[in-house]
Amino acid sequence: MRVKCFDESHEKDLEAAINAFLGSTSSDIIDIKYNVAIAVSGEEQIYCFTAMVIYSPKE
């Protein structure tokens, strides 16, 4: 079993990164964990979109 972690500042970038990974592997996908974190710095909101793909490489 293996994991691949993704970290992007926009949800569309995260979606593209995960889709690229899924399209490039023939592994069995076990699960995808998704999380969003929001921080405030002054008047700016900072978003962090993360995901962890848990997969099993085919032998």
Residue pairs with C-beta under 8 A, 6 or more apart in sequence:
1 30
1 54
1 55
1 56
2 27
2 54
2 55
2 56
2 57
3 52
3 53
3 54
3 55
4 21
4 52
4 53
4 55
5 50
5 51
5 52
5 53
6 14
6 17
6 18
6 21
6 50
6 51
6 52
6 53
7 48
7 49
7 50
8 14
8 17
8 48
8 49
8 50
9 46
9 47
9 48
9 49
10 47
10 49
11 36
11 47
11 49
13 49
14 49
14 50
14 51
18 32
18 51
18 53
21 53
22 29
22 53
25 55
25 57
26 58
27 55
27 56
27 57
27 58
28 55
28 56
28 58
29 53
29 54
29 55
30 54
30 55
30 56
31 53
31 54
32 51
32 52
32 53
32 54
33 51
33 52
33 54
34 49
34 50
34 51
35 49
35 50
35 51
36 47
36 48
36 49
36 50
37 47
37 48
37 50
38 45
38 46
38 47
38 48
39 45
39 46
39 48
40 46
